[in-house]
């Protein structure tokens, strides 16, 4: 895919591991450092994107699981 074909923004979604059965755990939000270390995020950064924002949300199905939304923008 050439750089002219790349979208202006890219949204990535990640899920934390669910708590083990019988062991409820407090949800741990993702940090900026963790996000920047994800291989998929690194791939998009290498294509000329930058981290614009991210949001940690609790899963409606499993309150011990975090859903991470990452917004990358093309420079």
PDB file of N, CA, C and O in Angstrom:
ATOM      1  N   UNK A   1       0.856  -1.170   0.000  1.00  0.00           N
ATOM      2  CA  UNK A   1       0.000   0.000   0.000  1.00  0.00           C
ATOM      3  C   UNK A   1       0.901   1.231   0.000  1.00  0.00           C
ATOM      4  O   UNK A   1       1.733   1.386   0.893  1.00  0.00           O
ATOM      5  N   UNK A   2       0.746   2.094  -0.977  1.00  0.00           N
ATOM      6  CA  UNK A   2       1.565   3.306  -1.023  1.00  0.00           C
ATOM      7  C   UNK A   2       1.060   4.318  -0.001  1.00  0.00           C
ATOM      8  O   UNK A   2      -0.071   4.217   0.474  1.00  0.00           O
ATOM      9  N   UNK A   3       1.898   5.286   0.335  1.00  0.00           N
ATOM     10  CA  UNK A   3       1.510   6.272   1.347  1.00  0.00           C
ATOM     11  C   UNK A   3       0.312   7.101   0.894  1.00  0.00           C
ATOM     12  O   UNK A   3      -0.442   7.592   1.734  1.00  0.00           O
ATOM     13  N   UNK A   4       0.118   7.269  -0.419  1.00  0.00           N
ATOM     14  CA  UNK A   4      -1.033   8.012  -0.922  1.00  0.00           C
ATOM     15  C   UNK A   4      -2.339   7.261  -0.661  1.00  0.00           C
ATOM     16  O   UNK A   4      -3.403   7.876  -0.597  1.00  0.00           O
ATOM     17  N   UNK A   5      -2.266   5.945  -0.512  1.00  0.00           N
ATOM     18  CA  UNK A   5      -3.454   5.132  -0.280  1.00  0.00           C
ATOM     19  C   UNK A   5      -3.775   4.951   1.207  1.00  0.00           C
ATOM     20  O   UNK A   5      -4.825   4.404   1.545  1.00  0.00           O
ATOM     21  N   UNK A   6      -2.903   5.395   2.081  1.00  0.00           N
ATOM     22  CA  UNK A   6      -3.121   5.224   3.516  1.00  0.00           C
ATOM     23  C   UNK A   6      -4.193   6.195   4.006  1.00  0.00           C
ATOM     24  O   UNK A   6      -4.265   7.332   3.538  1.00  0.00           O
ATOM     25  N   UNK A   7      -5.025   5.747   4.947  1.00  0.00           N
ATOM     26  CA  UNK A   7      -6.064   6.636   5.487  1.00  0.00           C
ATOM     27  C   UNK A   7      -5.459   7.744   6.340  1.00  0.00           C
ATOM     28  O   UNK A   7      -4.341   7.606   6.836  1.00  0.00           O
ATOM     29  N   UNK A   8      -6.190   8.840   6.514  1.00  0.00           N
ATOM     30  CA  UNK A   8      -5.725   9.961   7.331  1.00  0.00           C
ATOM     31  C   UNK A   8      -5.667   9.581   8.810  1.00  0.00           C
ATOM     32  O   UNK A   8      -4.826  10.078   9.558  1.00  0.00           O
ATOM     33  N   UNK A   9      -6.567   8.698   9.217  1.00  0.00           N
ATOM     34  CA  UNK A   9      -6.582   8.230  10.605  1.00  0.00           C
ATOM     35  C   UNK A   9      -6.699   6.712  10.617  1.00  0.00           C
ATOM     36  O   UNK A   9      -7.182   6.100   9.664  1.00  0.00           O
ATOM     37  N   UNK A  10      -6.249   6.125  11.709  1.00  0.00           N
ATOM     38  CA  UNK A  10      -6.346   4.679  11.907  1.00  0.00           C
ATOM     39  C   UNK A  10      -6.769   4.437  13.347  1.00  0.00           C
ATOM     40  O   UNK A  10      -6.155   4.956  14.279  1.00  0.00           O
ATOM     41  N   UNK A  11      -7.822   3.644  13.525  1.00  0.00           N
ATOM     42  CA  UNK A  11      -8.289   3.299  14.868  1.00  0.00           C
ATOM     43  C   UNK A  11      -7.966   1.834  15.120  1.00  0.00           C
ATOM     44  O   UNK A  11      -8.318   0.965  14.323  1.00  0.00           O
ATOM     45  N   UNK A  12      -7.301   1.571  16.222  1.00  0.00           N
ATOM     46  CA  UNK A  12      -6.963   0.203  16.628  1.00  0.00           C
ATOM     47  C   UNK A  12      -7.680  -0.105  17.938  1.00  0.00           C
ATOM     48  O   UNK A  12      -7.862   0.776  18.778  1.00  0.00           O
ATOM     49  N   UNK A  13      -8.081  -1.348  18.102  1.00  0.00           N
ATOM     50  CA  UNK A  13      -8.761  -1.787  19.317  1.00  0.00           C
ATOM     51  C   UNK A  13      -8.000  -2.967  19.908  1.00  0.00           C
ATOM     52  O   UNK A  13      -7.625  -3.900  19.198  1.00  0.00           O
ATOM     53  N   UNK A  14      -7.780  -2.911  21.206  1.00  0.00           N
ATOM     54  CA  UNK A  14      -7.098  -3.990  21.922  1.00  0.00           C
ATOM     55  C   UNK A  14      -7.919  -4.356  23.148  1.00  0.00           C
ATOM     56  O   UNK A  14      -8.648  -3.524  23.689  1.00  0.00           O
ATOM     57  N   UNK A  15      -7.797  -5.600  23.581  1.00  0.00           N
ATOM     58  CA  UNK A  15      -8.475  -6.081  24.787  1.00  0.00           C
ATOM     59  C   UNK A  15      -7.444  -6.598  25.778  1.00  0.00           C
ATOM     60  O   UNK A  15      -6.482  -7.269  25.405  1.00  0.00           O
ATOM     61  N   UNK A  16      -7.662  -6.276  27.042  1.00  0.00           N
ATOM     62  CA  UNK A  16      -6.807  -6.870  28.069  1.00  0.00           C
ATOM     63  C   UNK A  16      -7.264  -8.303  28.279  1.00  0.00           C
ATOM     64  O   UNK A  16      -8.341  -8.696  27.830  1.00  0.00           O
ATOM     65  N   UNK A  17      -6.449  -9.070  28.957  1.00  0.00           N
ATOM     66  CA  UNK A  17      -6.843 -10.441  29.274  1.00  0.00           C
ATOM     67  C   UNK A  17      -7.971 -10.402  30.297  1.00  0.00           C
ATOM     68  O   UNK A  17      -7.965  -9.582  31.216  1.00  0.00           O
ATOM     69  N   UNK A  18      -8.915 -11.277  30.128  1.00  0.00           N
ATOM     70  CA  UNK A  18     -10.008 -11.378  31.094  1.00  0.00           C
ATOM     71  C   UNK A  18      -9.485 -12.019  32.371  1.00  0.00           C
ATOM     72  O   UNK A  18      -8.516 -12.777  32.348  1.00  0.00           O
ATOM     73  N   UNK A  19     -10.132 -11.708  33.475  1.00  0.00           N
ATOM     74  CA  UNK A  19      -9.742 -12.301  34.754  1.00  0.00           C
ATOM     75  C   UNK A  19     -10.038 -13.793  34.734  1.00  0.00           C
ATOM     76  O   UNK A  19     -10.994 -14.244  34.103  1.00  0.00           O
ATOM     77  N   UNK A  20      -9.219 -14.533  35.420  1.00  0.00           N
ATOM     78  CA  UNK A  20      -9.423 -15.980  35.502  1.00  0.00           C
ATOM     79  C   UNK A  20     -10.695 -16.252  36.297  1.00  0.00           C
ATOM     80  O   UNK A  20     -11.048 -15.496  37.203  1.00  0.00           O
ATOM     81  N   UNK A  21     -11.375 -17.333  35.949  1.00  0.00           N
ATOM     82  CA  UNK A  21     -12.622 -17.696  36.623  1.00  0.00           C
ATOM     83  C   UNK A  21     -12.361 -17.889  38.113  1.00  0.00           C
ATOM     84  O   UNK A  21     -11.423 -18.577  38.515  1.00  0.00           O
ATOM     85  N   UNK A  22     -13.206 -17.271  38.912  1.00  0.00           N
ATOM     86  CA  UNK A  22     -13.085 -17.379  40.357  1.00  0.00           C
ATOM     87  C   UNK A  22     -12.070 -16.434  40.961  1.00  0.00           C
ATOM     88  O   UNK A  22     -11.907 -16.400  42.180  1.00  0.00           O
ATOM     89  N   UNK A  23     -11.381 -15.660  40.124  1.00  0.00           N
ATOM     90  CA  UNK A  23     -10.379 -14.726  40.630  1.00  0.00           C
ATOM     91  C   UNK A  23     -10.656 -13.345  40.050  1.00  0.00           C
ATOM     92  O   UNK A  23      -9.986 -12.927  39.105  1.00  0.00           O
ATOM     93  N   UNK A  24     -11.637 -12.630  40.604  1.00  0.00           N
ATOM     94  CA  UNK A  24     -11.915 -11.297  40.082  1.00  0.00           C
ATOM     95  C   UNK A  24     -10.703 -10.384  40.275  1.00  0.00           C
ATOM     96  O   UNK A  24     -10.080 -10.370  41.336  1.00  0.00           O
ATOM     97  N   UNK A  25     -10.392  -9.640  39.252  1.00  0.00           N
ATOM     98  CA  UNK A  25      -9.240  -8.737  39.322  1.00  0.00           C
ATOM     99  C   UNK A  25      -9.691  -7.328  38.977  1.00  0.00           C
ATOM    100  O   UNK A  25     -10.594  -7.124  38.165  1.00  0.00           O
ATOM    101  N   UNK A  26      -9.048  -6.373  39.604  1.00  0.00           N
ATOM    102  CA  UNK A  26      -9.333  -4.977  39.270  1.00  0.00           C
ATOM    103  C   UNK A  26      -8.786  -4.710  37.867  1.00  0.00           C
ATOM    104  O   UNK A  26      -7.657  -5.098  37.567  1.00  0.00           O
ATOM    105  N   UNK A  27      -9.557  -4.062  37.014  1.00  0.00           N
ATOM    106  CA  UNK A  27      -9.076  -3.794  35.667  1.00  0.00           C
ATOM    107  C   UNK A  27      -7.882  -2.847  35.689  1.00  0.00           C
ATOM    108  O   UNK A  27      -7.863  -1.879  36.449  1.00  0.00           O
ATOM    109  N   UNK A  28      -6.891  -3.128  34.858  1.00  0.00           N
ATOM    110  CA  UNK A  28      -5.692  -2.307  34.779  1.00  0.00           C
ATOM    111  C   UNK A  28      -5.695  -1.564  33.444  1.00  0.00           C
ATOM    112  O   UNK A  28      -5.597  -2.197  32.393  1.00  0.00           O
ATOM    113  N   UNK A  29      -5.806  -0.228  33.464  1.00  0.00           N
ATOM    114  CA  UNK A  29      -5.791   0.513  32.211  1.00  0.00           C
ATOM    115  C   UNK A  29      -4.416   0.431  31.545  1.00  0.00           C
ATOM    116  O   UNK A  29      -3.392   0.276  32.209  1.00  0.00           O
ATOM    117  N   UNK A  30      -4.424   0.540  30.226  1.00  0.00           N
ATOM    118  CA  UNK A  30      -3.181   0.535  29.463  1.00  0.00           C
ATOM    119  C   UNK A  30      -2.508   1.898  29.609  1.00  0.00           C
ATOM    120  O   UNK A  30      -3.188   2.923  29.666  1.00  0.00           O
ATOM    121  N   UNK A  31      -1.193   1.914  29.668  1.00  0.00           N
ATOM    122  CA  UNK A  31      -0.437   3.159  29.731  1.00  0.00           C
ATOM    123  C   UNK A  31       0.044   3.536  28.328  1.00  0.00           C
ATOM    124  O   UNK A  31       0.044   2.705  27.420  1.00  0.00           O
ATOM    125  N   UNK A  32       0.446   4.772  28.164  1.00  0.00           N
ATOM    126  CA  UNK A  32       0.955   5.230  26.872  1.00  0.00           C
ATOM    127  C   UNK A  32       2.180   4.414  26.466  1.00  0.00           C
ATOM    128  O   UNK A  32       2.321   4.065  25.294  1.00  0.00           O
ATOM    129  N   UNK A  33       3.052   4.108  27.396  1.00  0.00           N
ATOM    130  CA  UNK A  33       4.252   3.318  27.099  1.00  0.00           C
ATOM    131  C   UNK A  33       3.876   1.925  26.597  1.00  0.00           C
ATOM    132  O   UNK A  33       4.491   1.421  25.658  1.00  0.00           O
ATOM    133  N   UNK A  34       2.872   1.299  27.215  1.00  0.00           N
ATOM    134  CA  UNK A  34       2.421  -0.024  26.767  1.00  0.00           C
ATOM    135  C   UNK A  34       1.847   0.057  25.350  1.00  0.00           C
ATOM    136  O   UNK A  34       2.106  -0.811  24.516  1.00  0.00           O
ATOM    137  N   UNK A  35       1.074   1.094  25.091  1.00  0.00           N
ATOM    138  CA  UNK A  35       0.452   1.257  23.771  1.00  0.00           C
ATOM    139  C   UNK A  35       1.526   1.397  22.701  1.00  0.00           C
ATOM    140  O   UNK A  35       1.446   0.757  21.652  1.00  0.00           O
ATOM    141  N   UNK A  36       2.521   2.224  22.959  1.00  0.00           N
ATOM    142  CA  UNK A  36       3.584   2.450  21.982  1.00  0.00           C
ATOM    143  C   UNK A  36       4.437   1.197  21.758  1.00  0.00           C
ATOM    144  O   UNK A  36       5.154   1.110  20.761  1.00  0.00           O
ATOM    145  N   UNK A  37       4.365   0.233  22.669  1.00  0.00           N
ATOM    146  CA  UNK A  37       5.136  -1.007  22.535  1.00  0.00           C
ATOM    147  C   UNK A  37       4.397  -2.097  21.765  1.00  0.00           C
ATOM    148  O   UNK A  37       5.008  -3.097  21.389  1.00  0.00           O
ATOM    149  N   UNK A  38       3.093  -1.927  21.522  1.00  0.00           N
ATOM    150  CA  UNK A  38       2.342  -2.932  20.762  1.00  0.00           C
ATOM    151  C   UNK A  38       2.906  -3.029  19.347  1.00  0.00           C
ATOM    152  O   UNK A  38       3.110  -2.005  18.694  1.00  0.00           O
ATOM    153  N   UNK A  39       3.160  -4.249  18.862  1.00  0.00           N
ATOM    154  CA  UNK A  39       3.706  -4.416  17.502  1.00  0.00           C
ATOM    155  C   UNK A  39       2.850  -3.750  16.414  1.00  0.00           C
ATOM    156  O   UNK A  39       3.392  -3.138  15.494  1.00  0.00           O
ATOM    157  N   UNK A  40       1.533  -3.864  16.512  1.00  0.00           N
ATOM    158  CA  UNK A  40       0.667  -3.266  15.499  1.00  0.00           C
ATOM    159  C   UNK A  40       0.776  -1.737  15.513  1.00  0.00           C
ATOM    160  O   UNK A  40       0.770  -1.106  14.456  1.00  0.00           O
ATOM    161  N   UNK A  41       0.875  -1.146  16.701  1.00  0.00           N
ATOM    162  CA  UNK A  41       1.037   0.309  16.802  1.00  0.00           C
ATOM    163  C   UNK A  41       2.384   0.710  16.202  1.00  0.00           C
ATOM    164  O   UNK A  41       2.470   1.692  15.465  1.00  0.00           O
ATOM    165  N   UNK A  42       3.431  -0.047  16.516  1.00  0.00           N
ATOM    166  CA  UNK A  42       4.758   0.247  15.965  1.00  0.00           C
ATOM    167  C   UNK A  42       4.744   0.223  14.433  1.00  0.00           C
ATOM    168  O   UNK A  42       5.386   1.052  13.788  1.00  0.00           O
ATOM    169  N   UNK A  43       4.016  -0.725  13.863  1.00  0.00           N
ATOM    170  CA  UNK A  43       3.927  -0.818  12.400  1.00  0.00           C
ATOM    171  C   UNK A  43       3.317   0.447  11.808  1.00  0.00           C
ATOM    172  O   UNK A  43       3.803   0.963  10.801  1.00  0.00           O
ATOM    173  N   UNK A  44       2.264   0.942  12.425  1.00  0.00           N
ATOM    174  CA  UNK A  44       1.611   2.151  11.907  1.00  0.00           C
ATOM    175  C   UNK A  44       2.465   3.394  12.156  1.00  0.00           C
ATOM    176  O   UNK A  44       2.469   4.314  11.338  1.00  0.00           O
ATOM    177  N   UNK A  45       3.178   3.428  13.264  1.00  0.00           N
ATOM    178  CA  UNK A  45       4.087   4.556  13.517  1.00  0.00           C
ATOM    179  C   UNK A  45       5.184   4.590  12.458  1.00  0.00           C
ATOM    180  O   UNK A  45       5.591   5.663  12.012  1.00  0.00           O
ATOM    181  N   UNK A  46       5.661   3.417  12.060  1.00  0.00           N
ATOM    182  CA  UNK A  46       6.703   3.329  11.034  1.00  0.00           C
ATOM    183  C   UNK A  46       6.198   3.795   9.668  1.00  0.00           C
ATOM    184  O   UNK A  46       6.992   4.178   8.809  1.00  0.00           O
ATOM    185  N   UNK A  47       4.877   3.764   9.469  1.00  0.00           N
ATOM    186  CA  UNK A  47       4.289   4.227   8.205  1.00  0.00           C
ATOM    187  C   UNK A  47       4.056   5.736   8.200  1.00  0.00           C
ATOM    188  O   UNK A  47       3.518   6.276   7.233  1.00  0.00           O
ATOM    189  N   UNK A  48       4.457   6.419   9.271  1.00  0.00           N
ATOM    190  CA  UNK A  48       4.311   7.873   9.328  1.00  0.00           C
ATOM    191  C   UNK A  48       3.138   8.368  10.146  1.00  0.00           C
ATOM    192  O   UNK A  48       2.734   9.523  10.010  1.00  0.00           O
ATOM    193  N   UNK A  49       2.586   7.519  10.990  1.00  0.00           N
ATOM    194  CA  UNK A  49       1.472   7.917  11.845  1.00  0.00           C
ATOM    195  C   UNK A  49       2.004   8.332  13.221  1.00  0.00           C
ATOM    196  O   UNK A  49       3.123   7.989  13.603  1.00  0.00           O
ATOM    197  N   UNK A  50       1.179   9.074  13.947  1.00  0.00           N
ATOM    198  CA  UNK A  50       1.512   9.477  15.314  1.00  0.00           C
ATOM    199  C   UNK A  50       0.317   9.160  16.209  1.00  0.00           C
ATOM    200  O   UNK A  50      -0.829   9.156  15.759  1.00  0.00           O
ATOM    201  N   UNK A  51       0.600   8.897  17.467  1.00  0.00           N
ATOM    202  CA  UNK A  51      -0.462   8.641  18.439  1.00  0.00           C
ATOM    203  C   UNK A  51      -1.192   9.949  18.705  1.00  0.00           C
ATOM    204  O   UNK A  51      -0.587  10.914  19.173  1.00  0.00           O
ATOM    205  N   UNK A  52      -2.485   9.986  18.411  1.00  0.00           N
ATOM    206  CA  UNK A  52      -3.294  11.176  18.659  1.00  0.00           C
ATOM    207  C   UNK A  52      -3.937  11.093  20.032  1.00  0.00           C
ATOM    208  O   UNK A  52      -3.841  12.022  20.834  1.00  0.00           O
ATOM    209  N   UNK A  53      -4.600   9.960  20.294  1.00  0.00           N
ATOM    210  CA  UNK A  53      -5.258   9.787  21.586  1.00  0.00           C
ATOM    211  C   UNK A  53      -5.544   8.313  21.819  1.00  0.00           C
ATOM    212  O   UNK A  53      -5.445   7.487  20.912  1.00  0.00           O
ATOM    213  N   UNK A  54      -5.899   8.007  23.058  1.00  0.00           N
ATOM    214  CA  UNK A  54      -6.310   6.644  23.399  1.00  0.00           C
ATOM    215  C   UNK A  54      -7.291   6.716  24.551  1.00  0.00           C
ATOM    216  O   UNK A  54      -7.296   7.666  25.333  1.00  0.00           O
ATOM    217  N   UNK A  55      -8.128   5.678  24.638  1.00  0.00           N
ATOM    218  CA  UNK A  55      -9.135   5.646  25.691  1.00  0.00           C
ATOM    219  C   UNK A  55      -9.274   4.222  26.215  1.00  0.00           C
ATOM    220  O   UNK A  55      -9.431   3.275  25.444  1.00  0.00           O
ATOM    221  N   UNK A  56      -9.214   4.088  27.525  1.00  0.00           N
ATOM    222  CA  UNK A  56      -9.446   2.818  28.203  1.00  0.00           C
ATOM    223  C   UNK A  56     -10.914   2.778  28.617  1.00  0.00           C
ATOM    224  O   UNK A  56     -11.405   3.705  29.261  1.00  0.00           O
ATOM    225  N   UNK A  57     -11.613   1.708  28.251  1.00  0.00           N
ATOM    226  CA  UNK A  57     -13.012   1.536  28.633  1.00  0.00           C
ATOM    227  C   UNK A  57     -13.189   0.163  29.265  1.00  0.00           C
ATOM    228  O   UNK A  57     -12.488  -0.785  28.912  1.00  0.00           O
ATOM    229  N   UNK A  58     -14.110   0.063  30.180  1.00  0.00           N
ATOM    230  CA  UNK A  58     -14.423  -1.238  30.762  1.00  0.00           C
ATOM    231  C   UNK A  58     -15.345  -1.995  29.820  1.00  0.00           C
ATOM    232  O   UNK A  58     -16.269  -1.422  29.243  1.00  0.00           O
ATOM    233  N   UNK A  59     -15.087  -3.267  29.671  1.00  0.00           N
ATOM    234  CA  UNK A  59     -15.929  -4.112  28.828  1.00  0.00           C
ATOM    235  C   UNK A  59     -17.308  -4.240  29.466  1.00  0.00           C
ATOM    236  O   UNK A  59     -17.413  -4.500  30.665  1.00  0.00           O
ATOM    237  N   UNK A  60     -18.365  -4.060  28.680  1.00  0.00           N
ATOM    238  CA  UNK A  60     -19.707  -4.235  29.254  1.00  0.00           C
ATOM    239  C   UNK A  60     -20.020  -5.695  29.581  1.00  0.00           C
ATOM    240  O   UNK A  60     -20.904  -5.972  30.391  1.00  0.00           O
ATOM    241  N   UNK A  61     -19.306  -6.624  28.960  1.00  0.00           N
ATOM    242  CA  UNK A  61     -19.541  -8.051  29.203  1.00  0.00           C
ATOM    243  C   UNK A  61     -18.719  -8.589  30.361  1.00  0.00           C
ATOM    244  O   UNK A  61     -19.126  -9.545  31.021  1.00  0.00           O
ATOM    245  N   UNK A  62     -17.567  -7.983  30.612  1.00  0.00           N
ATOM    246  CA  UNK A  62     -16.671  -8.444  31.669  1.00  0.00           C
ATOM    247  C   UNK A  62     -16.021  -7.221  32.313  1.00  0.00           C
ATOM    248  O   UNK A  62     -15.060  -6.684  31.763  1.00  0.00           O
ATOM    249  N   UNK A  63     -16.516  -6.772  33.451  1.00  0.00           N
ATOM    250  CA  UNK A  63     -15.986  -5.552  34.073  1.00  0.00           C
ATOM    251  C   UNK A  63     -14.534  -5.646  34.539  1.00  0.00           C
ATOM    252  O   UNK A  63     -13.962  -4.649  34.981  1.00  0.00           O
ATOM    253  N   UNK A  64     -13.931  -6.838  34.445  1.00  0.00           N
ATOM    254  CA  UNK A  64     -12.512  -6.952  34.795  1.00  0.00           C
ATOM    255  C   UNK A  64     -11.629  -6.811  33.554  1.00  0.00           C
ATOM    256  O   UNK A  64     -10.402  -6.852  33.652  1.00  0.00           O
ATOM    257  N   UNK A  65     -12.260  -6.643  32.385  1.00  0.00           N
ATOM    258  CA  UNK A  65     -11.517  -6.543  31.130  1.00  0.00           C
ATOM    259  C   UNK A  65     -11.569  -5.099  30.610  1.00  0.00           C
ATOM    260  O   UNK A  65     -12.598  -4.429  30.697  1.00  0.00           O
ATOM    261  N   UNK A  66     -10.446  -4.645  30.076  1.00  0.00           N
ATOM    262  CA  UNK A  66     -10.348  -3.291  29.532  1.00  0.00           C
ATOM    263  C   UNK A  66     -10.319  -3.357  28.004  1.00  0.00           C
ATOM    264  O   UNK A  66      -9.613  -4.172  27.410  1.00  0.00           O
ATOM    265  N   UNK A  67     -11.102  -2.479  27.393  1.00  0.00           N
ATOM    266  CA  UNK A  67     -11.077  -2.300  25.946  1.00  0.00           C
ATOM    267  C   UNK A  67     -10.311  -1.016  25.689  1.00  0.00           C
ATOM    268  O   UNK A  67     -10.639   0.036  26.237  1.00  0.00           O
ATOM    269  N   UNK A  68      -9.289  -1.107  24.853  1.00  0.00           N
ATOM    270  CA  UNK A  68      -8.453   0.045  24.546  1.00  0.00           C
ATOM    271  C   UNK A  68      -8.712   0.493  23.111  1.00  0.00           C
ATOM    272  O   UNK A  68      -8.606  -0.299  22.174  1.00  0.00           O
ATOM    273  N   UNK A  69      -9.050   1.764  22.949  1.00  0.00           N
ATOM    274  CA  UNK A  69      -9.231   2.352  21.633  1.00  0.00           C
ATOM    275  C   UNK A  69      -8.070   3.311  21.389  1.00  0.00           C
ATOM    276  O   UNK A  69      -7.817   4.205  22.197  1.00  0.00           O
ATOM    277  N   UNK A  70      -7.375   3.126  20.287  1.00  0.00           N
ATOM    278  CA  UNK A  70      -6.201   3.934  19.953  1.00  0.00           C
ATOM    279  C   UNK A  70      -6.467   4.661  18.639  1.00  0.00           C
ATOM    280  O   UNK A  70      -6.859   4.042  17.649  1.00  0.00           O
ATOM    281  N   UNK A  71      -6.254   5.980  18.632  1.00  0.00           N
ATOM    282  CA  UNK A  71      -6.425   6.774  17.421  1.00  0.00           C
ATOM    283  C   UNK A  71      -5.056   7.253  16.962  1.00  0.00           C
ATOM    284  O   UNK A  71      -4.351   7.959  17.683  1.00  0.00           O
ATOM    285  N   UNK A  72      -4.692   6.852  15.739  1.00  0.00           N
ATOM    286  CA  UNK A  72      -3.444   7.276  15.127  1.00  0.00           C
ATOM    287  C   UNK A  72      -3.771   8.203  13.961  1.00  0.00           C
ATOM    288  O   UNK A  72      -4.740   7.972  13.238  1.00  0.00           O
ATOM    289  N   UNK A  73      -2.971   9.246  13.775  1.00  0.00           N
ATOM    290  CA  UNK A  73      -3.172  10.173  12.664  1.00  0.00           C
ATOM    291  C   UNK A  73      -1.923  10.217  11.814  1.00  0.00           C
ATOM    292  O   UNK A  73      -0.806  10.080  12.312  1.00  0.00           O
ATOM    293  N   UNK A  74      -2.129  10.410  10.524  1.00  0.00           N
ATOM    294  CA  UNK A  74      -1.010  10.468   9.602  1.00  0.00           C
ATOM    295  C   UNK A  74      -0.376  11.839   9.659  1.00  0.00           C
ATOM    296  O   UNK A  74      -1.067  12.858   9.653  1.00  0.00           O
ATOM    297  N   UNK A  75       0.929  11.857   9.716  1.00  0.00           N
ATOM    298  CA  UNK A  75       1.671  13.131   9.762  1.00  0.00           C
ATOM    299  C   UNK A  75       1.664  13.795   8.407  1.00  0.00           C
ATOM    300  O   UNK A  75       2.234  14.873   8.245  1.00  0.00           O
TER     301      UNK A  75
END
